[in-house]
């Protein structure tokens, strides 16, 4: 059986406090800028948009860190979001919370007080933005056939800015 992996494109430096970009299929996340020294999940990860290719009518957002990684309790599935249409996905974070948006509507908020009940709050730092079209693996399993190829991730824009 052919195993599938994933490829990523990332910008060379960490994003600051807010990241916003248009929809494509696959996974959008960011890892803390200290990933090379502390590793995952200690660096923290914010999944802005994740989509299972087998469920094209829903997406999810999640937070991972030390004590709350992998099958994290901090995940929210937002449906219906048709992954065949363009949408604007965004995350805003500060010292007290992480807020996820789809088309300018907040669909999920993770509070620092909730996170610190399970582990350390590791989100007071810059994050790398990762745009990833993942195929196969533990998240959704391998596709039933090669018919999905070639796969395409279309991105209209990526915007990163700081809250003042």
Secondary structure, DSSP 8 states (H G I E B T S, - for coil): -----EEEEE-SS-B-SEEEEE--SSEEEEEETTHHHH-TTTT-EEEEEE--TT-TTEEEEEEEBTTB-SS-S-EEEEE---TTS--EEEEEE-SSEEEEEETTEEEEEEEHHHHTTTS----SS-EEEEEEEE-SSTTT---SSGGG-S-----S-EEEE---
